[in-house]
Amino acid sequence: EAIRNADAILLGPGSLYTSILPNLLVPKLAEAVVSSDAIKIFVCNVMTQPGETDNYTVNDHLQAVYDHIGIHLFDYIIVNDGEIPEQVQSKYAEKGARPVQLDKDVLEGSAYKVIADKLVLFRTYLRHDTDKLSHHIYQLVQEWI
């Protein structure tokens, strides 16, 4: 009931196969998300996860959700399109991770509305810039309701 009455439903970032998809496979949860009038936003990971999303693009993440749920859940996709410094990429490549590529040509023809921005910060680890990310989410929700 809470999901059906929500103003916004936000999924991600997170481990696609061990965090995001398991939650959507809970009986009737995906159905509740679909039937909700809430804005549905997916925040794509910045980096792939070794052994889980090797070489995945943004569209591959969305396709995995579709393949498991059978429906296109999201209205908006928020993705990083900022450059990740080579030395940071090298650090992650040692562990088998690489930047999730934004395949604009594929997504342009889809039903998804894509919000692409430079969304990464690197300190000890590469993470989403929470200020920029929250700004985009806030703007989308305000426009929706």
Secondary structure, DSSP 4 states (H G I P E B T S, - for coil): -TTTT-SEEEE-SS-IIIIIHHHHTSTTHHHHHHH--SEEEEE--SB--TTTSTT-BHHHHHHHHHHHHSS---SEEEEE-S---HHHHHHHHTTT--BPB--HHHHHTSS-EEEEE--EEESSSEEE-HHHHHHHHHHHHHHH-
